[in-house]
Each structure stands twice: as C-alpha cells, then as structure tokens.
C-alpha cells in the first residue's frame, strides 16, 4: 500500500513526438507538458514508483526515449 510519502515530484525529458492529448489521458492533474523540436518535457509529475514506471513504459511503447529524469525534493508537499 502506497502512502503520501511514496509520492514524489518528477521532471522527465524525452526524445520523440507526443500527442498533446497524452497529458490529459495519462498524467495526473497538475502535470505540465512542454514540447520542443523532437523532444518534450513532463514537469510537476506527481507519482509513486509504480506510476512512474508505468508512464515511462507507455511512452516507450509510443517510440519515445527517456533522456533525463529529475526528482524534485519536497515532492510530497
């Protein structure tokens, strides 16, 4: 069972292209999407470890490659 302490805030950067609807379909409320040429960033993603891995796998299945992952300290506040 996960607790609030298990939830962290993340910033993830990927190479590839993403439909803007991915954010509303797969990400928790409050997550932001910034799209650039052939890369995109998901910021303020609040998830536990299982949710994070599931999201990364979903993006991998869409042909996206994880470039960078940052954990933001104080993510459960």
Secondary structure, 3 states (H helix, E strand, C coil): CCCHHHCEEEEEEEECCCCCHHHHHHCCCCCEEEEECCEEEEEEEEECHHHHHHHHHHHHHCCCEEEEEEEECCCCC
